[in-house]
Amino acid sequence: MPDVTQNSSAPATSSAGQPNTPAVTDRQAIFRILKLWQRQAPRLAIGLMLALLALCTGLLLMQVSGLRLAGAVLGEVIITTALLRWVGVGRVFLRYSERLFAHDAMFRALADLRVWFFHSLARGAAAGLGFRRAGDMLSRLVSDIGTLDGLYLRILLPFMCACLTLPILLVQLCSQNIILGCLTGLLFACSAFLFPYLIARSGRQDAERLTQNLSALRISVLDLVSGLREIRAFGAENRMLARVQADDRALLDGQKHLARRAAIANATAYLCGQIAILFVLLAISGIVFSKVAPLSGVGILFLTVAAFESAGALTRAGVQAGAMGAAARRVVEIAQVAPVSAQTEQEADAPAGTDIQVTNVKFRWSSDRPYVFDGLTLDIPAGSRVAILGPSGVGKSSLAALLLKAAAPESGCITLGGVNISHIRATSLRRQVAWLSQATHLFDDTIRSNLLLGKPEATEEDLWRALEEAAVAGVVRNLPEGLDTWLGEGGVNLSGGQGRRIALARTLLTNAPIMILDEPATGLDAQTEQDFLRTLNTVTAGRTVILIAHRLTGVEKLDQIWRLSHGQATTVAVS
């Protein structure tokens, strides 16, 4: 039998090495994020209401303080002592309550977003999301989701406060001088709305580039750390370090550029505020504008100062708006990456039968890619042991994704026990079908915790039985802490063969009648590989076994061999 290479069938990818996703605009992504936050809508609304009340008390406090000060200077009696006291106490209370509720609501909303992100990631992992780069995923999870707290705290709250401040400012100033009120209102509108919009629009590409630079830096650093052994072996330390430094410089340059934009934005907002203050002072002096009474003039002067100070937050937010839009788009893309099986209203539990039939299946990962399967037909009787062979990229792992209902065919059908798997609940199907992949991950946790992932309710006896079946119980017993031994990241504290057997024990705990073994011996030396496959022959007796491999070692016990080629399957004689 000819030797074939390992399958690495993957979904369509972009030039950056990421799976292609449907285009989504920043606005669509932001609305999707806001929709995901609906569960926290009451808390967010309370935070907004408190922010508006705190704003009103702040403006009132400034105006009454101005009147009090002017009255003291001009010798006029202004009874504001009690009002100042109550307004001051009220502002402190409302400001604290607003921070408490608004930030608490935002933390809860971000927690919901992270749960949704993980759910989307898990739902699509078997269908190709695993081909994304770990550094990019880390950047989306940490930096991009963290950036999105600004949608509420730095944009929505200041925007609503500005919308309330503008009419208050207009009413107070126009009551003294209509021209003064209109000019000051125009300056405020430019400072709070127009300039932030222009800055956000012009800086969108720079902000998006900064987000990409941060992702690239995370990828480079992660590659440097995880591949340090190979880097040293090939003497590539300087080259890899130069790459990290280049990504770091690109990120720093982008940050400097945005910092300059922020400085210009702040200067512009400050200038608008100073011009407005100048107009009020001219009105108090009776120059250019009709004269305003000194007492009232000082009151509206303090009000103007407070109003423009609050508008500065929106100007600064305009610089960050582009980054928030890019972050929202990168987070939302996760839900649109992997094609998952269609949901039907008639979904039910998996049947008792375990025979599998694949009939005339057509499948591709995306519409711009060629078909992986074009009329694929397979018949796998219950209890049989079959091998799926073929060259790299022919679709062996894609078949596993279809059988696990992590992807759905365009046409044709796949049945389990005579029932189309599209009518079977995914959770029930995966209790019937266990999967041991070529890159099974061991978590940085204890052996016990890693095993319980397969069956959380398993007893101590169940764990040891699975370890015995996987021929690794003796190794675990000899460890200092037995089942509570810490495996380390990726199972680094065990050898490759031992780690693979721990993963096999975890799979065996499920007691699934069907086992998909996707390149289960990848990375093992020849002798360890044969020993591992002999163990598989023993522990899978009586189960349906689908062995996905790029070659056979001769120790497998098989009833049927299928070879994939050009989207179809042909039988190969069993030697």
N, C-alpha and C positions, 0 to 999 in steps of 0.2 A: 504493500500500500504506500502510495507516495506521501511524503511528509509535506504538511502545509503549515503556514505560519499562523500565529495567534490572531484571532478575530478582534478587531477594534471598531466594529460598526458604531457610527456616531451620527447624531443629527446634524443637520446643516449648520455650518458655522460661518461666521463673518470673517473678514480679514483680520480681525483682532483675536481670532480664535474662540469667539463666543458664539453660542447658538443663535441663529437668526430669529428675530422676534418681530411681530407686527409693529409697524411704526405707531408711536404714541406721542402726542404733543405734551409740552410742559403743562398746559392748561388741563388737558384730559387727565394727566397723571395726578395733578393736585386735587381735582374734583374726586378722583378715585380714592385718594388718601382721606379726604374729608368725609367721604361716604363710609370708609372703614372706621371712622371715629364717631359714628352715630351713637354707639352705645354710651359714649361719654358726653353726649350732647347736653344733658341737664347740668352736669358739672361745668362744662365749658360755658354754658349760658350764664350760670351763677357767677363764674369768674368774670365774664364780660360785664354783667350788671354791676358787680362790685367795682370794677375798673371805672365804669362811667360815673358811679356815685363818688368814688374817690377823686375823679377828675373835677366834678362839680364842686366838691368841698375845697379842693386845692385852688381852683379859680376864685371861689368866693373868699377864701382865706387871704389870698393875695390882694384882692380888691379892697376888702375890709381893712387889711393892714395898711394899705396905701391911704385910705380915708382917715384912719386913726393917726397915721404919721403926719399927714397934711393938716389935720385938725389941730394937732399939738403945735405945729410950726406957725400956723396962721392964727392961733388963739381962738379957734372956734370949738364949741363944745360938741363932740361926737360921742354918743353913748354906744360904744361898741365893745366894752370890756367883756361882758357876759357872752356876746355873740362870738368874739374872738376865741374865748375859752372853749365854747362848745364846738365851734367849727374846727378848731385845732385838734381837740380830742377826737372828734368824728373823723377827721382826715387820717389821723394815726390809726384808728381802729379799722377804717375802711381800707386803707392802704395795706395793712397787715393781712386783713381778711382776703383781699384781692390776691395778694401774693400767695397766700396759703391755698386758696381754692383754685386759682388759675394754674399754679405750678403743679399742684396735686392732680388736677384734671389732665394736664399735659403729660405728666409721667404715666398716668393710667392709659392715655391714648397711645403713647409710644410703646407701652407694654403690649397693648392690643395689636399694634402694628408689627411688633417683633414676633408675636405668636403667629399672626397671619403670614409673615415672611417665612418663618420656619415651616409652617403648614404647606405653603406653596412650594418651598424647597423640597420637602419630603415627598410631596405628591408627585413631583416631576423628576426626582432623582434617578429612578430606574429607567426613565425614558430619555435620559441623556443630559440632565442637568449636571450630573457629575463631571461632565466634560468642561464645565466652567473652571476658571482658575481660582484656587483657594484664596489668593491674595485679593482678587477682585470681590469675591463673596464676603471676605472680612471687611473690606472697605464699604460695601453696601450695608452690611449689618451694623457696623459701628459708626462710621462717619456719616453716611447718607441718612440713615434713620435719625441719628443725633442731630443733624442739620435741620430736620423737619420740625423740630420743636419751635423753630422760628416762624413757621406759618401762623401759629396762633399767638405766641408771645411777642413776636417782633413785627408782625405785619397786621394780623386781624385786630388785635387789641388796640395798637396805636392808630390804625385806620379808623376804627369806630370812634375812638376818642377824638380824633381830628374832625370827624363828621359832626360830632356834638359841639366841639369847640368853635367851629366856624360860625354857626348861627348865633351862639352866645356872644361872640366877639362883634359880629355885625350889629346885633340889636343894641349892645351897650355903646358902641362907638357911634352908630348912626343916630342914636337918641341925642347925642351931643353935637355931631356934625356929620351930615350925610356923605359929603365928599371924603372926609377923613375915614369914615367907616368903610366906604367902598374901596378906597385905595389900600387900606390896611387889610381888608378881607381878601383883596386880590393878591397881595403879597403873601398872606397866609396860605391861600390856595396854591400858589406857585411853590411855596416851601414845603407844604404837606402832601400835595398830590402831583403837581406837574413835574417838578424836578425829580422826585423819587421814581416816577414812571419812566422819564427819559433816561435816567441813570440805569435803571433796571433793564430797559430795552437795549441800550447801547452796550451794557456790560455783560449781557447774557452769554455770549460766546466765550468771553474771558473767564467767567465764573464756571462754565461747563468745562473749559480746558483745565481749570484749576482742579475740579473734581476728578477728571481723568488723570491728571498728574499725580494726585494723591493716591489713586488706585494703582497707578504704575509703580510708584515708590513702594507701596505695600507688597506688590507682587515681587519686586526686585529683592526686597529685604527678606521676604519669606523664602524665595529661591536660594538666597545666600545662606540663610540659616539651615534650611532643610537639606541643602546639597553640599554642606561644608566638607564632608568627607571626600566626595568626588572632586570638588574644587581643589582641595589640597593635593589629591593624588595626581591631578593633571597640571599642577602648578598654575592655576588660573585665578589665584587670589586677587592679583592686581587688576585683571580684566573685569572680574565680577564687582570688585569694589569701585572701579571706575564707572561701571554701569549704575550702581546705586548712587554714587556721587552726582552723576549726570541727571538722574531722575530727581535727586534732592535739589539740585540747582534749578531745574525747570519748575519745581514746586515753589521754591523761594522766589524766583522771578515773578511767577504768577501772583504770589501773595503780595509782593511789593507793588505790582501793577494795580491790584485791587485796593491796596492801602492808599495809593495815590488818588484813585478814584474816590475813595471814602473821604480823604482829606478835602478834595475839591467839593464834594457834596456837602460836607459839614461847613466849609467856608461859605458856600452859596446860601445855605440855610441861615447861617449866622448873619450874613450880609442883609438878607431879607428882613430878619428880625431887627437889626440895627436901623435900617431905613424906616421900618414901621415905628420904632421908638422915636426916631428923629421927627417923623410926621406928628406924633402926639405932642412932643415937646414944642414944636412950632405952633401947634394949635393952642397949647396953653399960653404961649407967648403972644398969640394973635398975629403971627407972621405967616403969610401965604394963605392960611386957613382962617375962617372966622374964629374969634377968640372963644376958648372954652374956659369955664370957671375953674380956677386953680384947684379947688377941693375935688371936683368931679374929675378934672384932668389927671390928678395924681392917682385917683382910683383906677381910671382906665389905663394909665401908664403901667401900673403894677399888673393889671389884667393882661395887657399886651405882652409884657415880659414873660408871664407864666404861659400864655398861649403859644408863643413861638418856641419856648423851651420844650414843650410837649411835642411840637411838630418836628423837632430835630430827630426824634426816634424814628420817624418814618423816612426821613432822608437817609439815615444810616441803613435802614432796612432795604432801601432801594438797591444798595450795593450788593446785599446778600440775596436779593430775590432771584437772581439768575442761578446762583448755587442751589437755592431751594428747589427751583423748577427742575434743574438737572438731577438733583438727588431724588426727587419724587419720581421722575421718569425711570431712573435706574432701579429704584425699589419696585415700582409697579411692573417693570418688565419681567420680573421673576415669575409672576402669575401667568405670563403669556408665552413662556419658553417651550414647555414640553407638552406635546399633544397627549392628552389623557383620554381614556376610554369614555365614551358617551354614557350619560346617566339615563336610565329609563325608570318609568314609574312602576314597572313590574318586577323590580329587583327582588330576589329572594335568596334564601340560604343555598349553599352549594349542595348538590345531590350526593347520595351515598356512593354512586358509581364513580370510578376514577379513570375510565377509558377516555382518551383524548383524540379528537378528530379535528384536523385543520383542513378546511375545504376551500380551494380556489381563492386563497387570500391574496389581496393586493395591498401593499403597504409601502409608504415612504415617509421620511421624517418631516419633510416640508414640501410645499408645492413646487419649489424651484430646484428640487433635487430629484435624481432618478429613482425609480422604484427599487426598493430593497427586495421585495417579493412581488412576483407577477404571476399569480396563479399557483401559489404554493399549496400543496396537498400532502398531508401526513396522516398516518393512522397509528396511534400508540395505544395498544390494548392495556387494560389494567394489569399491573404486576409485571409488565415487560421492562426490559432494560435495553435502552437504545442509545446510540451515539450520534451526535450531529457534528459533521466535519465540514471543512471548507476553508478556502483561503481567507486572508485578512480582508475585512470589509464586506464579506459576502452576506452577513446578516445573522450570524449565530446568536449573538447577544441580543439582537433585535427580536429574534424569536422568543427569547426568554422574557423580554419586556412585554410582548404580546400575551404570552401565557400567564403572566402575573397581572395582566390588566393594567399595566402601567402605560400602555399605548393601545390604540384601537386601529384595526384595519380599515382601509377605505371601502373595501368590498370583500365578499366572502364571509366565512364565519369560523369561529373556533368554539367547539363544544366540549363540555366536561360532563361525563355521564349522560350524554344526549341532550344537555341543556346548553344553550348559547351562553357563553360567559358574560356577554353584555347584559344578561338578565340575572346575573349572580352578583350579590353584594361583594365589593372588593375585599372587605374584611373577612367575610366567610370564605371566599375563594383562597385567600392567602393562609387560612388555617388548614386548607387541604393541600396547598402547594408550598413546600419549603425551598429556599434558595440559598445555595452556597456559592458566592461569586469568586471571581479571580482576584478581587481586591477587598476581601472581607476585612472590615475594620474592627480592631480591638481597641476599646476605649481606655483612656487613662484613668483606670479604676481597678477595683479588685476583681479577681477571677469570678467570685460569686456574683457581683453586679453585672459583669459581662454575660454570664450564663443566664441570669434572670431576664435579660432582655428578650430571650426567646420564649420564656414562659414565666411571667412574674409570680404566679401562684405556686411554682415548683417547690417541693420540699427538699430538705437536705438529702434524703434518700434518692430523690429524682436526679439531683445534681450529680451525685456520685455515680449513679447508674449510667448517666449520659457520658461522664468522663471515662468510665470503664469501657463503654461501647466504642468510644473514640480512641481507646488505647493510650490515654494520657493520665489516668487516675494515679498511677505510681509516681509520675513526675510531680503532680500536685501534692500528694501526701508527703513527699520529701522536701517540699518547700517549707521554710520556717513558720509561715502563718497559714499554710494550707489554702483553703478557699478564700481566705481574707488577704492573700498575698496581692500586693499592688503590681499591676502589669506594666505600668509606665505608658508613655505615649506610643500608640500603635503597637503595644505589646512588646516594647523594646527589651524587657527583662527576660523574654523567652527566645528560644531559637525559632527560626522560620517554621520548621516542622512542628514544633510544640505549639506555636501560636495558631497554625492552621488546624491542629487537632482540637484546640480550645474552641475555635470557631465552628468546627464540625459538631462538637458536643452541644454547643448552643443551638445549632440547627436541629440536631436529633431530639432535643427537648420538646420541640413542637409536636412530635409524633405525627407529622403530616404523612399521608399515604403516597404523596408524589414528591419527589426530590429533583430539583433542577441543579445540576452541578456545573457551573460555568467556569471552565478552566480551573478546577479546584486545586491543582498541584503546581500552578504557576510559581516560579521563583525557587522551587525546591531542587536540590541536587538529584541526580538520577536514582540513587539508592533510596533516599528519603521519599521521593515521588512514588516509587514502586511500593514501598511499605505503606504509604498513605493510601494508595489506591487499593491495596489488598484489604486494608481496614474498611474502606468504603464498600468493597464487595461483600464483606461479612455483615456490617451493620445495616445495610440497605436491603437485605434479603426480605422478600415478600412485598416490597414497595415498588411503585413505578419509578424508574430512574431514567432521567434524561441527561446524558453526559455530553456537555458541549466542550469540545477540545480541538486543538489544531493538529494533534497527532495522537496515536494510540501507542501504549508501551508494551502491549501484549499480555498484561496481567488482568485486564478488564474482562468481566464476564458479561457478554452482550448477546441479546437476541436479535437485534437489528441494527444496521449502520446506515445512516442517511448521509448523502453528500449534497451540500448546497452549491448550486452553480446557476448563474443567470436568473436568480429569483425563483428557482424551482428546486425540488429535491428528487434525487435519484437514489435507488437502493444500491448498496455495495455488499458483495458476498461476505459473510462472516467466516473468517478462517478458523 
